[in-house]
């Protein structure tokens, strides 16, 4: 599949990469739409801010460049992983792109958006919406 991947300041490439695996508790999504955020522009024009660099891997995902960009996406569920109960193939979805540390309380009262070291799918790793497909946790 094709994906727009961030390598470094001024270096984004559209490349062929493998489709993401759908792990337990995840769904696969055919991306329908993805915005280009001002943050994406700052990553490209200035320096890695949320994106990892070769010297500074993302502390949660462990990823270094290249990472797939795109954190404002919608799509259609194309595969339901083991243990997923709230979504089915064909559902139209949007992705809340938070990357939070393992064990973080992601309930509505958990304030997980303020977790130390939190980041975003499509910047810090775990794929991105500027690709044909993505796999994300059911939540
Ligand atoms: Zn954004």
Backbone and ligand atoms as CSV (ligand in chain L), in Angstrom:
chain,resi,resn,atom,element,x,y,z
A,1,UNK,N,N,0.851,-1.187,0.000
A,1,UNK,CA,C,0.000,0.000,0.000
A,1,UNK,C,C,0.885,1.235,0.000
A,2,UNK,N,N,0.298,2.357,-0.417
A,2,UNK,CA,C,1.068,3.594,-0.415
A,2,UNK,C,C,0.886,4.323,0.914
A,3,UNK,N,N,1.959,5.009,1.346
A,3,UNK,CA,C,1.922,5.765,2.597
A,3,UNK,C,C,2.869,6.952,2.479
A,4,UNK,N,N,2.474,8.084,3.087
A,4,UNK,CA,C,3.347,9.260,3.170
A,4,UNK,C,C,4.132,9.167,4.457
A,5,UNK,N,N,5.450,9.076,4.341
A,5,UNK,CA,C,6.266,8.818,5.524
A,5,UNK,C,C,7.272,9.944,5.773
A,6,UNK,N,N,7.341,10.315,7.048
A,6,UNK,CA,C,8.248,11.370,7.506
A,6,UNK,C,C,9.610,10.759,7.810
A,7,UNK,N,N,10.617,11.284,7.147
A,7,UNK,CA,C,11.993,10.860,7.421
A,7,UNK,C,C,12.731,11.873,8.292
A,8,UNK,N,N,12.543,13.157,7.973
A,8,UNK,CA,C,13.239,14.221,8.700
A,8,UNK,C,C,12.687,15.541,8.172
A,9,UNK,N,N,13.133,16.622,8.756
A,9,UNK,CA,C,12.747,17.954,8.286
A,9,UNK,C,C,12.936,18.019,6.768
A,10,UNK,N,N,11.878,18.459,6.061
A,10,UNK,CA,C,11.962,18.617,4.619
A,10,UNK,C,C,12.000,17.326,3.833
A,11,UNK,N,N,11.740,16.209,4.465
A,11,UNK,CA,C,11.872,14.919,3.790
A,11,UNK,C,C,10.685,14.006,4.100
A,12,UNK,N,N,9.642,14.123,3.289
A,12,UNK,CA,C,8.481,13.239,3.360
A,12,UNK,C,C,8.416,12.503,2.031
A,13,UNK,N,N,8.261,11.197,2.082
A,13,UNK,CA,C,8.248,10.378,0.873
A,13,UNK,C,C,6.972,9.539,0.809
A,14,UNK,N,N,6.392,9.438,-0.379
A,14,UNK,CA,C,5.272,8.521,-0.602
A,14,UNK,C,C,5.876,7.218,-1.095
A,15,UNK,N,N,5.655,6.162,-0.309
A,15,UNK,CA,C,6.326,4.889,-0.572
A,15,UNK,C,C,5.342,3.725,-0.520
A,16,UNK,N,N,5.755,2.619,-1.082
A,16,UNK,CA,C,5.039,1.349,-0.929
A,16,UNK,C,C,5.532,0.678,0.346
A,17,UNK,N,N,4.603,0.348,1.234
A,17,UNK,CA,C,4.967,-0.380,2.459
A,17,UNK,C,C,3.984,-1.532,2.646
A,18,UNK,N,N,4.306,-2.435,3.550
A,18,UNK,CA,C,3.410,-3.556,3.849
A,18,UNK,C,C,2.157,-3.059,4.557
A,19,UNK,N,N,1.039,-3.752,4.297
A,19,UNK,CA,C,-0.182,-3.430,5.031
A,19,UNK,C,C,0.020,-3.794,6.501
A,20,UNK,N,N,-0.581,-3.017,7.406
A,20,UNK,CA,C,-0.380,-3.298,8.837
A,20,UNK,C,C,-1.125,-4.552,9.272
A,21,UNK,N,N,-0.529,-5.299,10.178
A,21,UNK,CA,C,-1.196,-6.451,10.776
A,21,UNK,C,C,-2.253,-5.944,11.749
A,22,UNK,N,N,-3.318,-6.709,11.897
A,22,UNK,CA,C,-4.362,-6.377,12.874
A,22,UNK,C,C,-4.160,-7.299,14.071
A,23,UNK,N,N,-3.758,-6.703,15.189
A,23,UNK,CA,C,-3.462,-7.472,16.395
A,23,UNK,C,C,-4.724,-7.676,17.227
A,24,UNK,N,N,-4.606,-8.507,18.237
A,24,UNK,CA,C,-5.709,-8.723,19.177
A,24,UNK,C,C,-6.159,-7.382,19.748
A,25,UNK,N,N,-7.462,-7.169,19.741
A,25,UNK,CA,C,-8.015,-5.932,20.291
A,25,UNK,C,C,-7.999,-4.767,19.321
A,26,UNK,N,N,-7.606,-5.031,18.082
A,26,UNK,CA,C,-7.535,-3.961,17.080
A,26,UNK,C,C,-8.531,-4.203,15.949
A,27,UNK,N,N,-8.744,-3.141,15.182
A,27,UNK,CA,C,-9.487,-3.248,13.931
A,27,UNK,C,C,-8.614,-2.706,12.807
A,28,UNK,N,N,-8.804,-3.271,11.618
A,28,UNK,CA,C,-8.183,-2.742,10.415
A,28,UNK,C,C,-9.146,-1.779,9.757
A,29,UNK,N,N,-8.601,-0.706,9.210
A,29,UNK,CA,C,-9.430,0.348,8.616
A,29,UNK,C,C,-8.903,0.683,7.226
A,30,UNK,N,N,-9.831,0.766,6.249
A,30,UNK,CA,C,-9.504,1.377,4.967
A,30,UNK,C,C,-9.681,2.877,5.159
A,31,UNK,N,N,-8.610,3.631,5.056
A,31,UNK,CA,C,-8.693,5.072,5.292
A,31,UNK,C,C,-9.502,5.719,4.160
A,32,UNK,N,N,-10.489,6.529,4.556
A,32,UNK,CA,C,-11.314,7.246,3.583
A,32,UNK,C,C,-10.783,8.667,3.385
A,33,UNK,N,N,-10.578,9.349,4.485
A,33,UNK,CA,C,-10.119,10.731,4.452
A,33,UNK,C,C,-9.081,10.946,5.549
A,34,UNK,N,N,-8.156,11.872,5.280
A,34,UNK,CA,C,-7.187,12.250,6.303
A,34,UNK,C,C,-6.786,13.698,6.081
A,35,UNK,N,N,-6.885,14.483,7.128
A,35,UNK,CA,C,-6.486,15.875,7.039
A,35,UNK,C,C,-4.971,16.023,7.084
A,36,UNK,N,N,-4.512,17.134,6.551
A,36,UNK,CA,C,-3.118,17.536,6.734
A,36,UNK,C,C,-3.158,18.651,7.768
A,37,UNK,N,N,-2.638,18.385,8.933
A,37,UNK,CA,C,-2.711,19.296,10.076
A,37,UNK,C,C,-1.555,20.285,10.031
A,38,UNK,N,N,-1.741,21.413,10.712
A,38,UNK,CA,C,-0.641,22.356,10.866
A,38,UNK,C,C,0.570,21.710,11.521
A,39,UNK,N,N,0.315,20.756,12.411
A,39,UNK,CA,C,1.430,20.039,13.042
A,39,UNK,C,C,2.264,19.305,12.002
A,40,UNK,N,N,1.600,18.695,11.018
A,40,UNK,CA,C,2.339,18.006,9.949
A,40,UNK,C,C,3.250,19.004,9.220
A,41,UNK,N,N,2.715,20.193,8.976
A,41,UNK,CA,C,3.516,21.208,8.283
A,41,UNK,C,C,4.717,21.624,9.117
A,42,UNK,N,N,4.511,21.771,10.440
A,42,UNK,CA,C,5.646,22.138,11.301
A,42,UNK,C,C,6.696,21.031,11.348
A,43,UNK,N,N,6.240,19.782,11.349
A,43,UNK,CA,C,7.212,18.674,11.314
A,43,UNK,C,C,8.058,18.778,10.044
A,44,UNK,N,N,7.402,19.086,8.930
A,44,UNK,CA,C,8.095,19.161,7.647
A,44,UNK,C,C,8.986,20.395,7.541
A,45,UNK,N,N,8.474,21.541,7.992
A,45,UNK,CA,C,9.187,22.802,7.777
A,45,UNK,C,C,10.228,23.103,8.856
A,46,UNK,N,N,9.980,22.687,10.072
A,46,UNK,CA,C,10.833,23.107,11.188
A,46,UNK,C,C,11.790,21.997,11.629
A,47,UNK,N,N,11.255,21.047,12.391
A,47,UNK,CA,C,12.069,19.945,12.890
A,47,UNK,C,C,11.127,18.934,13.504
A,48,UNK,N,N,11.612,17.720,13.776
A,48,UNK,CA,C,10.733,16.767,14.452
A,48,UNK,C,C,10.289,17.317,15.808
A,49,UNK,N,N,8.976,17.398,15.996
A,49,UNK,CA,C,8.408,17.871,17.248
A,49,UNK,C,C,7.750,16.683,17.956
A,50,UNK,N,N,6.715,16.144,17.323
A,50,UNK,CA,C,6.063,14.932,17.837
A,50,UNK,C,C,6.648,13.691,17.176
A,51,UNK,N,N,7.179,13.842,15.964
A,51,UNK,CA,C,7.790,12.699,15.280
A,51,UNK,C,C,9.104,12.348,15.971
A,52,UNK,N,N,9.427,11.068,15.984
A,52,UNK,CA,C,10.716,10.684,16.550
A,52,UNK,C,C,11.838,11.085,15.601
A,53,UNK,N,N,13.037,11.093,16.125
A,53,UNK,CA,C,14.221,11.261,15.294
A,53,UNK,C,C,15.101,10.040,15.517
A,54,UNK,N,N,16.130,9.941,14.724
A,54,UNK,CA,C,17.034,8.787,14.869
A,54,UNK,C,C,17.648,8.763,16.270
A,55,UNK,N,N,17.892,9.954,16.828
A,55,UNK,CA,C,18.516,10.057,18.155
A,55,UNK,C,C,17.501,9.930,19.284
A,56,UNK,N,N,16.229,10.188,18.989
A,56,UNK,CA,C,15.188,10.192,20.015
A,56,UNK,C,C,13.984,9.355,19.560
A,57,UNK,N,N,14.068,8.032,19.735
A,57,UNK,CA,C,12.906,7.194,19.402
A,57,UNK,C,C,11.710,7.589,20.254
A,58,UNK,N,N,10.506,7.336,19.743
A,58,UNK,CA,C,9.335,7.593,20.564
A,58,UNK,C,C,9.394,6.671,21.784
A,59,UNK,N,N,9.240,7.211,23.004
A,59,UNK,CA,C,9.411,6.381,24.204
A,59,UNK,C,C,8.345,5.302,24.369
A,60,UNK,N,N,7.194,5.452,23.737
A,60,UNK,CA,C,6.132,4.451,23.881
A,60,UNK,C,C,6.183,3.442,22.736
A,61,UNK,N,N,6.252,3.929,21.499
A,61,UNK,CA,C,6.231,3.006,20.355
A,61,UNK,C,C,7.623,2.443,20.066
A,62,UNK,N,N,8.662,3.163,20.491
A,62,UNK,CA,C,10.027,2.741,20.188
A,62,UNK,C,C,10.435,3.016,18.752
A,63,UNK,N,N,9.550,3.672,18.002
A,63,UNK,CA,C,9.821,3.877,16.579
A,63,UNK,C,C,10.766,5.048,16.331
A,64,UNK,N,N,11.528,4.912,15.262
A,64,UNK,CA,C,12.376,5.971,14.727
A,64,UNK,C,C,11.923,6.206,13.287
A,65,UNK,N,N,12.337,7.305,12.682
A,65,UNK,CA,C,11.916,7.531,11.294
A,65,UNK,C,C,12.361,6.398,10.369
A,66,UNK,N,N,11.603,6.136,9.318
A,66,UNK,CA,C,10.418,6.873,8.904
A,66,UNK,C,C,9.158,6.428,9.647
A,67,UNK,N,N,8.252,7.383,9.885
A,67,UNK,CA,C,6.928,7.099,10.436
A,67,UNK,C,C,5.887,7.614,9.453
A,68,UNK,N,N,4.764,6.902,9.393
A,68,UNK,CA,C,3.669,7.330,8.520
A,68,UNK,C,C,2.948,8.500,9.160
A,69,UNK,N,N,2.700,9.534,8.388
A,69,UNK,CA,C,2.009,10.725,8.887
A,69,UNK,C,C,0.486,10.564,8.790
A,70,UNK,N,N,-0.231,11.498,9.430
A,70,UNK,CA,C,-1.685,11.560,9.343
A,70,UNK,C,C,-2.346,11.151,10.636
A,71,UNK,N,N,-2.869,12.134,11.392
A,71,UNK,CA,C,-3.509,11.825,12.668
A,71,UNK,C,C,-4.961,12.289,12.730
A,72,UNK,N,N,-5.518,12.731,11.607
A,72,UNK,CA,C,-6.916,13.190,11.584
A,72,UNK,C,C,-7.624,12.424,10.475
A,73,UNK,N,N,-8.111,11.222,10.807
A,73,UNK,CA,C,-8.575,10.323,9.747
A,73,UNK,C,C,-9.932,9.706,10.037
A,74,UNK,N,N,-10.572,9.299,8.975
A,74,UNK,CA,C,-11.788,8.496,9.062
A,74,UNK,C,C,-11.638,7.340,8.084
A,75,UNK,N,N,-12.509,6.366,8.234
A,75,UNK,CA,C,-12.429,5.230,7.320
A,75,UNK,C,C,-13.508,4.207,7.596
A,76,UNK,N,N,-13.345,3.051,6.972
A,76,UNK,CA,C,-14.310,1.958,7.076
A,76,UNK,C,C,-13.582,0.719,7.586
A,77,UNK,N,N,-14.151,0.108,8.626
A,77,UNK,CA,C,-13.542,-1.093,9.215
A,77,UNK,C,C,-13.522,-2.202,8.163
A,78,UNK,N,N,-12.321,-2.767,7.948
A,78,UNK,CA,C,-12.189,-3.851,6.956
A,78,UNK,C,C,-11.860,-5.191,7.601
A,79,UNK,N,N,-11.513,-5.173,8.885
A,79,UNK,CA,C,-11.164,-6.412,9.582
A,79,UNK,C,C,-11.308,-6.177,11.077
A,80,UNK,N,N,-11.824,-7.173,11.764
A,80,UNK,CA,C,-12.000,-7.077,13.209
A,80,UNK,C,C,-11.102,-8.103,13.873
A,81,UNK,N,N,-10.209,-7.628,14.718
A,81,UNK,CA,C,-9.280,-8.507,15.407
A,81,UNK,C,C,-9.946,-9.271,16.540
A,82,UNK,N,N,-9.264,-10.295,17.002
A,82,UNK,CA,C,-9.747,-11.108,18.111
A,82,UNK,C,C,-9.985,-10.221,19.332
A,83,UNK,N,N,-11.106,-10.447,20.010
A,83,UNK,CA,C,-11.402,-9.727,21.239
A,83,UNK,C,C,-12.131,-8.411,21.044
A,84,UNK,N,N,-12.357,-8.024,19.818
A,84,UNK,CA,C,-13.089,-6.777,19.548
A,84,UNK,C,C,-14.580,-7.086,19.549
A,85,UNK,N,N,-15.353,-6.291,20.309
A,85,UNK,CA,C,-16.788,-6.579,20.412
A,85,UNK,C,C,-17.674,-5.404,20.000
A,86,UNK,N,N,-17.121,-4.222,19.913
A,86,UNK,CA,C,-17.962,-3.055,19.676
A,86,UNK,C,C,-17.968,-2.545,18.244
A,87,UNK,N,N,-17.241,-3.193,17.355
A,87,UNK,CA,C,-17.185,-2.747,15.960
A,87,UNK,C,C,-17.308,-3.956,15.046
A,88,UNK,N,N,-17.777,-3.710,13.821
A,88,UNK,CA,C,-17.881,-4.794,12.846
A,88,UNK,C,C,-17.418,-4.288,11.475
A,89,UNK,N,N,-17.103,-5.222,10.606
A,89,UNK,CA,C,-16.680,-4.877,9.246
A,89,UNK,C,C,-17.767,-4.031,8.597
A,90,UNK,N,N,-17.353,-2.952,7.974
A,90,UNK,CA,C,-18.283,-2.045,7.296
A,90,UNK,C,C,-18.631,-0.814,8.109
A,91,UNK,N,N,-18.330,-0.812,9.421
A,91,UNK,CA,C,-18.606,0.372,10.243
A,91,UNK,C,C,-17.773,1.565,9.761
A,92,UNK,N,N,-18.387,2.728,9.744
A,92,UNK,CA,C,-17.682,3.969,9.420
A,92,UNK,C,C,-17.156,4.542,10.730
A,93,UNK,N,N,-15.882,4.870,10.768
A,93,UNK,CA,C,-15.250,5.250,12.034
A,93,UNK,C,C,-14.330,6.462,11.860
A,94,UNK,N,N,-14.081,7.128,12.979
A,94,UNK,CA,C,-12.993,8.094,13.080
A,94,UNK,C,C,-12.032,7.556,14.123
A,95,UNK,N,N,-10.792,7.969,14.056
A,95,UNK,CA,C,-9.775,7.464,14.971
A,95,UNK,C,C,-9.379,8.556,15.953
A,96,UNK,N,N,-9.495,8.237,17.252
A,96,UNK,CA,C,-8.909,9.117,18.263
A,96,UNK,C,C,-7.437,8.704,18.348
A,97,UNK,N,N,-6.537,9.566,17.910
A,97,UNK,CA,C,-5.182,9.085,17.643
A,97,UNK,C,C,-4.196,9.100,18.807
A,98,UNK,N,N,-4.665,9.122,20.039
A,98,UNK,CA,C,-3.715,9.165,21.147
A,98,UNK,C,C,-2.876,7.899,21.247
A,99,UNK,N,N,-1.605,8.083,21.484
A,99,UNK,CA,C,-0.704,7.021,21.905
A,99,UNK,C,C,-0.410,7.315,23.374
A,100,UNK,N,N,-0.790,6.373,24.242
A,100,UNK,CA,C,-0.573,6.569,25.678
A,100,UNK,C,C,0.208,5.389,26.237
A,101,UNK,N,N,0.888,5.589,27.376
A,101,UNK,CA,C,1.639,4.490,27.972
A,101,UNK,C,C,0.739,3.308,28.321
A,102,UNK,N,N,1.300,2.101,28.227
A,102,UNK,CA,C,0.583,0.868,28.587
A,102,UNK,C,C,0.032,1.005,29.999
A,103,UNK,N,N,-1.215,0.578,30.188
A,103,UNK,CA,C,-1.819,0.602,31.512
A,103,UNK,C,C,-2.504,1.911,31.862
A,104,UNK,N,N,-2.465,2.884,30.971
A,104,UNK,CA,C,-3.124,4.168,31.228
A,104,UNK,C,C,-4.639,3.980,31.252
A,105,UNK,N,N,-5.285,4.657,32.190
A,105,UNK,CA,C,-6.751,4.627,32.288
A,105,UNK,C,C,-7.320,5.423,31.113
A,106,UNK,N,N,-7.917,4.716,30.162
A,106,UNK,CA,C,-8.457,5.396,28.978
A,106,UNK,C,C,-9.977,5.556,29.067
A,107,UNK,N,N,-10.510,5.489,30.292
A,107,UNK,CA,C,-11.946,5.756,30.457
A,107,UNK,C,C,-12.184,7.257,30.291
A,108,UNK,N,N,-13.446,7.632,30.224
A,108,UNK,CA,C,-13.787,9.040,30.010
A,108,UNK,C,C,-13.294,9.939,31.136
A,109,UNK,N,N,-13.060,9.378,32.314
A,109,UNK,CA,C,-12.577,10.192,33.439
A,109,UNK,C,C,-11.075,10.011,33.668
A,110,UNK,N,N,-10.403,9.343,32.759
A,110,UNK,CA,C,-9.005,8.999,32.962
A,110,UNK,C,C,-8.005,10.092,32.634
A,111,UNK,N,N,-8.430,11.163,31.978
A,111,UNK,CA,C,-7.519,12.260,31.607
A,111,UNK,C,C,-6.266,11.734,30.897
A,112,UNK,N,N,-6.458,10.706,30.073
A,112,UNK,CA,C,-5.314,10.076,29.408
A,112,UNK,C,C,-4.675,10.991,28.374
A,113,UNK,N,N,-5.398,12.020,27.964
A,113,UNK,CA,C,-4.814,12.982,27.020
A,113,UNK,C,C,-3.671,13.769,27.660
A,114,UNK,N,N,-3.575,13.704,28.992
A,114,UNK,CA,C,-2.518,14.411,29.702
A,114,UNK,C,C,-1.413,13.469,30.177
A,115,UNK,N,N,-1.428,12.235,29.709
A,115,UNK,CA,C,-0.437,11.242,30.147
A,115,UNK,C,C,0.969,11.681,29.791
A,116,UNK,N,N,1.886,11.462,30.724
A,116,UNK,CA,C,3.296,11.762,30.494
A,116,UNK,C,C,3.786,10.999,29.270
A,117,UNK,N,N,4.361,11.721,28.336
A,117,UNK,CA,C,4.933,11.075,27.147
A,117,UNK,C,C,3.929,10.719,26.077
A,118,UNK,N,N,2.653,11.104,26.268
A,118,UNK,CA,C,1.663,10.740,25.254
A,118,UNK,C,C,2.010,11.384,23.922
A,119,UNK,N,N,1.498,10.803,22.861
A,119,UNK,CA,C,1.810,11.273,21.516
A,119,UNK,C,C,0.620,10.914,20.631
A,120,UNK,N,N,0.821,10.908,19.337
A,120,UNK,CA,C,-0.280,10.690,18.412
A,120,UNK,C,C,0.087,9.684,17.336
A,121,UNK,N,N,-0.866,8.785,17.055
A,121,UNK,CA,C,-0.760,7.952,15.866
A,121,UNK,C,C,-0.599,8.912,14.688
A,122,UNK,N,N,0.273,8.612,13.786
A,122,UNK,CA,C,0.468,9.478,12.624
A,122,UNK,C,C,1.523,10.542,12.850
A,123,UNK,N,N,2.125,10.542,14.040
A,123,UNK,CA,C,3.264,11.405,14.335
A,123,UNK,C,C,4.333,10.605,15.089
A,124,UNK,N,N,3.900,9.952,16.172
A,124,UNK,CA,C,4.837,9.222,17.024
A,124,UNK,C,C,5.012,7.763,16.645
A,125,UNK,N,N,4.269,7.310,15.634
A,125,UNK,CA,C,4.367,5.915,15.214
A,125,UNK,C,C,2.995,5.269,15.177
A,126,UNK,N,N,2.981,3.928,15.127
A,126,UNK,CA,C,1.737,3.140,15.047
A,126,UNK,C,C,0.954,3.409,13.763
A,127,UNK,N,N,1.651,3.684,12.684
A,127,UNK,CA,C,0.987,3.955,11.402
A,127,UNK,C,C,0.449,5.359,11.356
A,128,UNK,N,N,-0.331,5.640,10.311
A,128,UNK,CA,C,-0.900,6.965,10.162
A,128,UNK,C,C,-1.984,6.946,9.104
A,129,UNK,N,N,-2.736,8.044,9.093
A,129,UNK,CA,C,-3.868,8.138,8.171
A,129,UNK,C,C,-3.494,8.513,6.760
A,130,UNK,N,N,-2.269,8.961,6.544
A,130,UNK,CA,C,-1.850,9.255,5.175
A,130,UNK,C,C,-1.273,7.977,4.558
A,131,UNK,N,N,-2.102,6.946,4.658
A,131,UNK,CA,C,-1.809,5.633,4.094
A,131,UNK,C,C,-3.152,5.022,3.686
A,132,UNK,N,N,-3.088,3.980,2.907
A,132,UNK,CA,C,-4.333,3.370,2.458
A,132,UNK,C,C,-5.042,2.609,3.566
A,133,UNK,N,N,-4.265,2.072,4.509
A,133,UNK,CA,C,-4.859,1.282,5.595
A,133,UNK,C,C,-4.129,1.584,6.896
A,134,UNK,N,N,-4.841,1.349,8.003
A,134,UNK,CA,C,-4.236,1.473,9.315
A,134,UNK,C,C,-4.907,0.465,10.246
A,135,UNK,N,N,-4.193,0.024,11.245
A,135,UNK,CA,C,-4.746,-0.817,12.306
A,135,UNK,C,C,-4.633,-0.062,13.602
A,136,UNK,N,N,-5.744,-0.032,14.349
A,136,UNK,CA,C,-5.757,0.712,15.622
A,136,UNK,C,C,-6.526,-0.068,16.674
A,137,UNK,N,N,-6.261,0.253,17.941
A,137,UNK,CA,C,-6.997,-0.346,19.048
A,137,UNK,C,C,-8.479,-0.011,18.914
A,138,UNK,N,N,-9.310,-0.924,19.355
A,138,UNK,CA,C,-10.760,-0.742,19.243
A,138,UNK,C,C,-11.240,0.553,19.890
A,139,UNK,N,N,-10.683,0.940,21.024
A,139,UNK,CA,C,-11.156,2.143,21.702
A,139,UNK,C,C,-10.970,3.346,20.835
L,1,ZN,ZN,ZN,-3.785,17.859,14.148
